[in-house]
Amino acid sequence: MLGAMFRGPRPAHTDRRGHYFIDRDGKAFRHVLNFLRLGRLDLPEGYSELALLRAEADFYQIRPLLAELGRLVAERRRHRANAVLHADVDCQERLLHFTVRRGPQNYGLSTCPLRIFTANVFCTDGQFLELLGGRLGRAGDAGGTARSRHHLRLEWAPRPLELPEAEYAKQKVRPLRMAPPDGREVLTAAEFLEEVLKVALDQGFRVDSVFPDPEDILNSRSLRFVRH
């Protein structure tokens, strides 16, 4: 097709400055051009627009590129089919001391526990973490979310009812809420693991191990899933 554009009876259009205009996706053409230059497909890690690139290769009728893309798609499907998922949650309790105004010139000392949850989710299938992250939303900017392609880390702390909002803000922690339209707050480790379990089962995983009590999955601290 590229040869026909420049050597055929209907050449490609040019603008007033003589630049050729091809009405296709410009970003995808970068990879088409590099394939023609190098003779190999060299995509960035985690490249997610294979369907678009395949459509461009089909438009230009570059059969070696189509064959390479077909091989890459099949390889990714095999990789997704065989996946491992591990999720663990830890809870640390911090005892807070703060003053409470009980009246004019009357202040008292109060205490309450603050539960701080830390969750780590590792999955060899990066798309699973995208689904889970989209379902859980974020835990805010202050120490809340860290994410790479295969690892998701969340830290959150529900605000106790007896803890004033101003004192809660001083702790530099945030609540964790489900993404809209649900929007409810995740208050316990069991609620977090329940969401992981729902998404995992929906994506074809099965439970492989539960720690510490295999008979009590939602009150566990660590879950391992596999998918074949």
N, C-alpha and C positions, 0 to 999 in steps of 0.2 A: 504493500500500500504506500509506503514512503517512497519507493521507487516510482510508482505511478504518479504520485503528487508532483514530483520534480522532473520526470522524464516523459510522462504520458501526455496524451492529447488534451487533458484537462488539468493544467498545473495548479498548484496551491495558490490561494489568494495572497496578495501582498498589500501592505498599507502604503501611505503616501511616501514613506521613507524607504520603501523597498524591503521591509521586514516581512517574512512569510508568516501567515496566520493559519494555525491549525486549531479548529474548534473542538479541542479535547482537553482533558484534565492536565494542567501544567505540572503539578507536583508529581503525578504518577509518571509523566513523560521523562522525568529525571532518571527513574529506574530503567525505563525502556532504553534510553540513550546509553546509560552505563552498561547495560547488557550488550548492546551493539558494539560498544567500545572494547569491553573486556572479555566478552564471550562467556561470562558467568553472571549468576544472579547474586548480588551483594546487597542485602537489605539490612536496615538497622534492627537491632535486637528488639523483639516484641512488636514488630511491624504488623499492624492489624487491618490493612486495607488490601488483602490478597484478592478479594473478589473484584475490587475496582481495578487493580493492576492486571488481573486476568482479562477483564473486559477491554482494557486498552491493548493488551497483547493480541486479543482476538481481532480488534478493529484494524490494527496494523498488520495482521496475519504473519506474525513472527513465530513460526512453529517451534523452533528450539526453546523460545521463552515460554510458550504455552506448555510444552512438555516439562520444563523445569518447575513451573508453577504447580502443575498437576502433582509432581513428585513431592513438593513442599507441603501442599495441602494434605496429601495422604499421610505424610510423616507427622504433621501436627495432629491429625485425627487419631493416629495411633498413640501419640504422646498423651493426648487428652483422655483417651479411653483407659489408659493405665496411669492412675494417679494415687498419691498418698496425701492425706490431710491429717494434720495434728492441731488440736486446740487445747490450750490450758489457761486456767484462770487462777489468780492468786489474790488474796484479800489481806490487807494490813490494816490494823486498827490504830488510829491516832487519837489520844485523849486530849481534847482541847479545853483550855481554861480561858474564860472571858468574863468581863464585867457586864452586868445588866443593871440598867437604871430602873429602880423600883418606885421612885418618886422624887420630888425636889430634894436635892442634896442627899439622896439615899441610893447608894449603889451596893450591889452585892456581887460576890464571886460565884460563877456557875461553871459547870463542866459538862461535857457530853462527848461521846465517842464519834469519830468520823471514820467510816469504812472506805478505804481507797482500793479499788479493784484494778488489777493489771491483767490484761488478756493478750496472749500471743497466739496467732493463727498462722501456721505454715502450710502451704499447699503447692504441689508441683504443677497444678493447673492454675495459671494466673487468672483465667476468666472466673474461676470460683471466687477469688478474693474480690474481684470487681462486683460480682453479684452480692456477696455478703456485705461489702462496704456500702453499696448503694442501699441495702435494706436497713443497715444500722445507723446510717447517717454518720455524724462526727461527734467527738467528745469535746469540741471546742478547740480554741487555739492554744490554751495554756497547758502544755504537756499532754495534749489529747491524743493525737493520731500520728503514727509513723507508718509509712507504707512503702514497700518495694514490690517488685513483680510477684514474688512468691511469699512475702511475709507481711502480715498486718499486725500492728501493735496498737492497743487501745488502753488508755488509762482514764478512769472516771471515778467520781465520788458523789453519791446522792447526798443532798443536803438534809441533815436531820431537822425535824420540825422545830426542835427547841434551839437550833442554832440560828442566830440572826443573819440576815443576808449579808450585812456588812462584814461580819466575822467570817462567813463562808467565802466571800470574795478574797479575803486576805490569804486564804490557804492556796490560792492559785491552782484550783482544781475546777473541774466542770462536770456537769451531769452528762449522761449518755442517753440520747433519745432515738427512738425509731424514726426513720425517714418518713416524711408525709406520704400518704394521708394518715398513717397510724399515729405517729407523733408521741406515743406514750414513752415514759421514762423507763429505762432498764435499771431496776433497783437491786438485783441480786445476781450472783454468779449463775444460779440456776436458770434465770431468765435469759442470760446471755447464751449459755450452752444450748438452751432450747431453740434459740434462733439459728445457731450454727447447725444443730441437728436437722431442723426443717429444711434449710437450704441444701445441706449435704445429701439428705435422702432424695430431695427433688432432683439433684444432679447425678443420681445414680450411685452414690457412695453407700457403703454398708459399714456398720460399726465393727471395728476389729478388736479394740481393747478399751477398757474403762478403768480409771484409777481414782480413788483407792478401792471402791466397792463395785465389782462388776454387776451387782444386782440393783444398784441405785444410780442410774445413769445421769439424772439431772442434778443430783447432789454430789457429783464427782468433781474433781479438780482438773482432770485431763482426759481427753477423748482422742482416740486415733481411728481414722477411717481409711478404707482402701476402695479402689474402683478398678475392676478388670474389664 
